[in-house]
Amino acid sequence: MTHKHTPHTRSWLRTPSGVVLLGFLAIAAFFLITEHRAHVLGALPYVFFLLCPVLHLLLHRGHGDGHTGHGTNEDRSQGDGR
């Protein structure tokens, strides 16, 4: 019985340059959030208002094409002439 061993590759984020990049992004995110909090909080009601139609379109995508299929199962189940 032979086992093939695949070489273990390290994730790019676990390399020294990846750790430095993650640290830089964390620091940048902290300063962006603290310095621009008033702007973000001021725009938040508009973001919610604009998000409503987008969520409506995305969440209703799986309902099919129109109303052509309503009642077909009931019509088939009562096909014995009643």
NUVODO-313241 format. One record per atom (N, C-alpha, C): x, y, z. Coordinates in steps of 0.05 Angstrom, whole numbers, padded with zeros to 5 digits, always signed. Example, Ala and Ser with C-alpha at 12.3 -4.5 7.8 and 13.67 -1.06 7.14 Angstrom:
% residues 2
+00264-00114+00156/+00246-00090+00156/+00264-00066+00156/+00257-00045+00142/+00273-00021+00143/+00258+00001+00157/
% end
This chain:
% residues 82
+00017-00023+00000/+00000+00000+00000/+00018+00025+00000/+00015+00041-00021/+00032+00065-00022/+00015+00089-00018/+00025+00108-00005/+00011+00134+00000/+00026+00156-00014/+00012+00171-00029/+00024+00195-00042/+00020+00219-00023/+00043+00231-00017/+00042+00254+00000/+00044+00279-00017/+00025+00296-00014/+00026+00322-00028/+00041+00342-00011/+00057+00358-00023/+00072+00378-00007/+00053+00399+00005/+00058+00405+00030/+00041+00425+00043/+00050+00453+00036/+00032+00467+00024/+00038+00495+00017/+00027+00514+00038/+00043+00533+00045/+00033+00553+00064/+00016+00574+00051/-00004+00583+00065/-00020+00604+00055/-00004+00630+00052/-00010+00646+00032/+00005+00671+00028/+00003+00689+00051/-00020+00688+00065/-00024+00706+00088/-00007+00699+00112/+00004+00675+00112/+00020+00666+00135/+00050+00672+00130/+00057+00682+00107/+00085+00690+00102/+00090+00716+00116/+00115+00723+00120/+00121+00749+00133/+00110+00773+00119/+00111+00773+00092/+00099+00796+00078/+00069+00797+00081/+00056+00774+00082/+00027+00773+00086/+00019+00784+00113/+00034+00777+00134/+00029+00787+00161/+00032+00817+00162/+00053+00827+00149/+00058+00856+00149/+00035+00870+00134/+00026+00858+00112/+00003+00870+00097/-00022+00870+00114/-00028+00849+00128/-00051+00848+00145/-00050+00868+00168/-00026+00871+00179/-00022+00892+00200/-00027+00920+00190/-00016+00925+00166/-00019+00952+00154/-00049+00957+00148/-00063+00937+00137/-00091+00940+00131/-00108+00945+00156/-00100+00931+00178/-00115+00935+00204/-00111+00963+00214/-00086+00973+00213/-00081+01000+00222/-00095+01021+00205/-00094+01017+00178/-00108+01035+00160/-00138+01035+00165/-00149+01012+00169/-00178+01010+00175/-00185+01024+00201/-00168+01021+00221/-00174+01035+00246/-00174+01065+00243/-00154+01076+00229/-00154+01105+00225/-00176+01115+00207/-00182+01100+00187/-00205+01108+00170/-00231+01109+00185/-00235+01089+00202/-00260+01088+00217/-00261+01110+00238/-00239+01115+00252/-00240+01136+00273/-00241+01164+00261/-00228+01169+00239/-00228+01196+00227/-00253+01202+00211/-00266+01182+00200/-00288+01187+00182/-00315+01177+00194/-00316+01174+00220/-00340+01163+00232/-00364+01181+00228/-00360+01207+00229/-00382+01226+00225/-00394+01224+00197/-00376+01221+00177/-00385+01219+00150/-00401+01193+00145/-00390+01171+00157/-00403+01145+00153/-00430+01145+00167/-00431+01155+00191/-00457+01154+00206/-00477+01173+00194/-00468+01195+00182/-00486+01213+00169/-00498+01202+00144/-00484+01184+00130/-00494+01172+00105/-00509+01146+00110/-00509+01136+00134/-00521+01110+00140/-00551+01109+00134/-00567+01129+00139/-00596+01127+00132/-00600+01125+00101/-00583+01139+00086/-00585+01137+00057/-00576+01110+00047/-00556+01098+00060/-00547+01071+00052/-00570+01051+00057/-00583+01053+00079/-00606+01035+00085/-00628+01039+00064/-00634+01064+00058/-00655+01070+00038/-00648+01058+00011/-00623+01061+00003/-00614+01050-00023/-00611+01020-00023/-00607+01009+00000/-00603+00980+00002/-00630+00965+00000/-00652+00977+00006/-00678+00964+00005/-00685+00953-00023/-00683+00969-00045/-00690+00958-00071/-00669+00937-00080/-00644+00940-00072/-00624+00920-00080/-00630+00894-00067/-00636+00894-00041/-00642+00869-00027/-00668+00857-00038/-00687+00873-00045/-00712+00863-00056/-00707+00848-00082/-00690+00859-00099/-00684+00846-00124/-00668+00820-00120/-00649+00821-00101/-00632+00798-00097/-00647+00775-00083/-00664+00782-00064/-00677+00761-00048/-00701+00749-00062/-00712+00762-00082/-00735+00751-00097/-00727+00738-00123/-00701+00734-00127/-00692+00723-00152/-00700+00694-00156/-00703+00678-00135/-00708+00650-00138/-00737+00642-00139/-00755+00661-00144/-00784+00654-00145/-00794+00645-00172/-00778+00644-00192/-00787+00634-00218/-00795+00657-00236/-00806+00649-00259/-00813+00669-00280/-00843+00675-00279/-00851+00694-00264/-00879+00702-00264/-00897+00684-00249/-00923+00686-00255/-00943+00671-00240/-00956+00649-00257/-00941+00638-00276/-00953+00618-00294/-00957+00591-00281/-00943+00585-00260/-00945+00558-00248/-00963+00555-00225/-00978+00575-00218/-00996+00574-00194/-01020+00556-00200/-01025+00538-00181/-01049+00522-00183/-01046+00497-00200/-01023+00492-00212/-01021+00469-00229/-01021+00443-00213/-01009+00443-00190/-01009+00418-00174/-01037+00411-00164/-01052+00431-00157/-01080+00426-00148/-01097+00415-00171/-01093+00426-00195/-01108+00417-00219/-01101+00388-00225/-01076+00380-00223/-01068+00353-00229/-01079+00333-00209/-01079+00341-00183/-01087+00322-00162/-01118+00317-00163/-01133+00335-00175/-01162+00332-00177/-01170+00323-00205/-01154+00308-00218/-01159+00300-00245/-01178+00276-00248/-01191+00267-00226/-01209+00244-00227/-01237+00252-00233/-01243+00277-00241/-01270+00285-00249/-01287+00297-00228/-01277+00302-00204/-01293+00314-00183/-01295+00344-00186/
% end
